[in-house]
């Protein structure tokens, strides 16, 4: 009986919250929204720059290779790790993604 009462109380509390949300209550102030959107935009642009830098690096490494680039990724992983570690101070966030990819590729 106590459990049923607790559940009914919880349902009432959630219905009150739901009615507030349906009523059009502003959950995030406009200033906070603008700040978050600008931060997201900045992070996305940084990611795009880093992705482009890696793509340029990758294209340079695979440019004259007779292998298919997919085969090159798996077989040449240790060299990629060394190159990425060299550029670690320039582009720190790509190292984690590449190393994780190489770990998955190598087993």
C-alpha positions in Angstrom: 0.0 0.0 0.0 2.9 2.4 0.8 4.5 1.5 -2.5 1.3 2.4 -4.4 1.1 5.7 -2.6 4.7 6.6 -3.4 4.1 5.7 -7.1 0.9 7.8 -7.2 2.8 10.7 -5.6 5.6 10.4 -8.1 3.1 10.3 -11.0 1.5 13.5 -9.7 4.9 15.3 -9.5 5.8 14.2 -13.0 2.4 15.4 -14.3 3.0 18.8 -12.7 6.4 19.0 -14.5 4.8 17.9 -17.8 2.1 20.6 -17.5 4.8 23.2 -17.0 6.6 22.1 -20.0 3.5 22.0 -22.1 2.6 25.5 -20.9 5.5 27.0 -22.7 7.8 27.7 -19.8 11.3 28.9 -20.9 13.8 26.4 -19.6 16.9 28.1 -20.8 17.4 31.8 -20.8 18.2 33.4 -24.2 21.6 34.6 -23.0 22.6 31.1 -22.0 21.3 29.7 -25.3 23.3 32.2 -27.3 26.4 31.4 -25.2 26.0 27.6 -25.7 25.4 28.0 -29.4 28.5 30.2 -29.9 30.6 27.7 -27.9 29.2 24.8 -30.1 30.0 26.8 -33.2 33.5 27.4 -32.1 34.1 23.8 -31.2 32.7 22.6 -34.5 35.0 24.9 -36.4 38.0 23.7 -34.4 37.0 20.1 -35.2 36.7 20.9 -38.9 40.2 22.5 -38.9 41.7 19.5 -37.1 39.9 17.1 -39.5 41.2 19.0 -42.5 44.7 19.0 -41.1 44.6 15.2 -40.5 43.1 14.7 -44.0 46.0 16.6 -45.5 48.5 14.6 -43.5 46.8 11.3 -44.4 46.6 12.3 -48.1 50.3 13.1 -48.1 51.1 9.7 -46.5 49.0 7.7 -48.9 49.7 9.8 -52.0 52.1 7.5 -53.8 51.1 4.2 -52.2 50.3 1.3 -54.5 47.9 -0.1 -51.9 44.3 0.7 -51.4 44.0 3.4 -48.7 41.9 1.0 -46.5 44.7 -1.6 -46.6 47.2 1.2 -45.9 45.3 2.2 -42.7 45.7 -1.2 -41.2 49.2 -2.1 -42.3 50.8 1.3 -41.8 49.2 2.0 -38.4 52.5 2.2 -36.4 53.9 4.8 -38.7 50.7 6.8 -38.4 50.9 6.7 -34.6 54.5 8.0 -34.7 53.5 10.9 -37.1 50.5 11.7 -35.0 52.5 11.7 -31.8 55.0 14.1 -33.5 52.1 16.4 -34.3 50.5 15.9 -30.9 51.5 19.4 -29.7 49.9 21.0 -32.8 46.7 18.9 -33.0 46.2 17.2 -29.7 42.6 16.0 -30.0 43.0 13.9 -33.1 45.5 11.5 -31.5 43.0 9.8 -29.4 40.7 9.0 -32.3 43.5 7.7 -34.5 45.1 5.6 -31.8 41.8 4.0 -30.9 41.2 3.3 -34.6 44.7 1.7 -34.9 44.1 -0.4 -31.7 40.8 -1.7 -33.2 42.5 -2.4 -36.5 45.4 -4.3 -35.1 43.3 -6.4 -32.8 
